[in-house]
Amino acid sequence: MVGVGMIFDETYRPFFEQVRRDGLYDRRFGLCEVELAAVASRTGQRAEAYRKSAGDRIGDFANYSGPEAVSQLLDQEVDFVCVATPDHRHFQSAMAALQAGKHVLIEKPSVLTLHQLDQLTQASEQHQKLCKVVYHKLLDPDHKKLRTLVVDGVLQHVNHGYCSLLEPKSIATGQFSEWITGRNPATYVAVHYIKLIDFTFGGKLQSVSCSGQRGLVGPANGSTWDSTQLRLIYRYADGRSAAFDIHTSWVTPDNFPGYVEQEVQFRFDNGVWNSHGRKRGVECTVEGLTPMQMKTTLNNHYNGTFQEPFGGRTQRGYGIEVLERFTREVAYVQLCQNPSSETDRL
Ligand SMILES: NC(=O)c1ccc[n+]([C@@H]2O[C@H](COP(=O)([O-])OP(=O)(O)OC[C@H]3O[C@@H](n4cnc5c(N)ncnc54)[C@H](O)[C@@H]3O)[C@@H](O)[C@H]2O)c1
């Protein structure tokens, strides 16, 4: 694991604990034991705190920190490497891991230039290793249903759409402040919606344009953006087109009830799809707890913790499932006993 921050805690940690407990089974390769072998981060402090608090939920893992952490991690006998560092630091670790002959899973956005993406693609082909990106929003049950209705022809021809994700100011100026200089909320989160639109509706991207505002997280004439508005135009095989606006920001007031506010609207020839983070599920208010210690609006799909009706508690959701899916793919490539070659399985 390269990077032990917020996303590690939200999805990778529960995944590694779950898979350590249950193993990974697939009848094509049998039972595969998966252990978190090593972690690399800047200071190693969060990993150390995690080790202390986790008890036997996780096995012993090597904890590397500092500038040599990734190469030390790659010297270990690990089968795959997950990269969850800040966005502009994905490429170096992912490339080093591929060159060391490891399968790689990278948090979105994979990298920040197409040239780097080409290099990673080439390295994964050359070293015959999987290299994949986590776009967990494709596994959102709501988005899966949207795509199902499109594939089944229930919703016909998308004409235009609007997607929005707004992060609170306290995250941008607190947790993100270490890496936010020179960055913008579009490469950070609009990528989720570009992927959703591309994957769900297909077509060919015809044009991209973008506007933005500055002055809150950085100076008004600086290189750090508060908010961005992307416009994508796609053309389809029947000669028709569609336009999509994606608005993202990380300067929403901290007391805004949406917390991380998400909205998706698509308008079709024969229908409209609207989903809204604050309206899709539950709004819950607890005196003295919401909205700061506990969120008023719950996302029960991503990595929720539940008391199961059949007893016991689980932490489950699509953020965790996508990690299991990738790990299964690595195991299928490496461990499968059937007579096909590793190249065929890749
Ligand atoms: N899939 C999602 O929905 C989702 C959600 C949030 C974040 N992310 C992505 O996950 C990644 C991590 O986000 P986060 O919020 O966990 O970040 P974070 O700032 O909380 O944690 C980053 C971690 O990377 C480590 N790190 C930084 N530079 C490093 C380096 N050069 N070598 C090794 N370790 C290094 C830090 O020590 C820290 O442990 C980002 O790319 C982000 O876009 C994805």
The ligand as an ORCA input file, in Angstrom:
! r2SCAN-3c Opt
* xyz 0 1
  N     -11.742      6.829     -5.024
  C     -12.179      7.965     -4.432
  O     -13.317      8.340     -4.400
  C     -11.241      8.786     -3.761
  C     -11.672      9.533     -2.694
  C     -10.747     10.310     -2.107
  C      -9.467     10.298     -2.608
  N      -9.130      9.552     -3.672
  C      -7.804      9.564     -4.243
  O      -6.966      8.815     -3.382
  C      -5.690      9.418     -3.338
  C      -5.327      9.667     -1.886
  O      -6.271     10.550     -1.319
  P      -6.389     10.720      0.259
  O      -7.566     11.610      0.475
  O      -6.316      9.394      0.939
  O      -5.053     11.548      0.554
  P      -4.364     11.838      1.961
  O      -3.683     13.147      1.806
  O      -5.307     11.629      3.101
  O      -3.247     10.684      2.075
  C      -2.157     10.624      1.196
  C      -1.154      9.597      1.696
  O      -0.092      9.538      0.753
  C       1.146      9.597      1.459
  N       2.128     10.166      0.560
  C       2.213     11.433      0.085
  N       3.261     11.548     -0.743
  C       3.842     10.318     -0.797
  C       4.951      9.795     -1.491
  N       5.652     10.568     -2.321
  N       5.286      8.490     -1.304
  C       4.565      7.707     -0.479
  N       3.492      8.155      0.191
  C       3.130      9.440      0.034
  C       0.851     10.449      2.663
  O       1.834     10.198      3.668
  C      -0.527      9.927      3.045
  O      -0.381      8.718      3.775
  C      -5.803     10.685     -4.199
  O      -5.302     10.394     -5.485
  C      -7.273     10.963     -4.288
  O      -7.664     11.614     -5.490
  C      -9.984      8.762     -4.224
*
